[in-house]
Amino acid sequence: MNQYSLNRKLIQSVGILLGLGIAFWILRGLGILTFIPGGVIWLLLFGAIGIGVFSYLQRRWWRF
C-alpha cells in the first residue's frame, strides 16, 4: 500500500466518522435516536479528529 492510497483511506474514514457523528447528533437532538448515548457520539467525533491529525502527520512526515 503506497502513501497516497493510505492517505485516501484515512481521509475517507475521517469523512465517514464525522458524517456519522453529526448525523447521530442531529437525529438524537430531534428525538429520533434517543437510545444512542452521548459518549458514543463524542467518540465518533474525537475519533474523526484523531484520524485527521494522524493523516496530516503521515502525509507531512512520510519517510519512505
N, C-alpha and C positions, 0 to 999 in steps of 0.2 A: 504494500500500500504506500503510495507516494504522498508527499506533503499536501498537494492540492486536494487529493481525494479525502485525506483525513480531515483537513480543514473544512471542506464542504460538508462532510458528515457532522462535524461539530457545530457548524453554523445551522444546519438543518435541525439538530437536536435543540439548539437554543430557541429557534422559532417554534418548534413543537411544544416544548415545555412552557415557554412564555405564553403561547396561544392557549394552551390548556389551562394554565393558571389564571389568566384573565377571564377566560370563558367560565370557568368554575366560580370565580369570584363574582362575576356579574349574575350568573344563574343562582348562586346562593343568596345574593342580595335581593333578588326578585322573589325569593322564597320557593324556587323550583327544586333546587338541590340542597335542601336543608340538612340532609344526613351526612354531608361531607364536612369533616372538622376543619376549622380554620388552619390548624397546623399543617394539614396536607397541602392546602393551597400555598402557604408560605414556603413549604419545602419545594414545591414546584417552581415558585418564583426565585428563590435563592439558588436552586439547582441550575436554573437558566443563567443566572448571573455568574455562578461559579464556572459553568462550562464556557460561557462567553469570555471570561478572563483567561481561562486555560487556552482557548482557541487563539486569543490575541497573543499570549505569550509563546505559544507553539509556533505561530506564524512569524513572530518577530525574532525569536532566538533559535530557529531551526539550524542545526549544525551539520547535518548530513546531506 
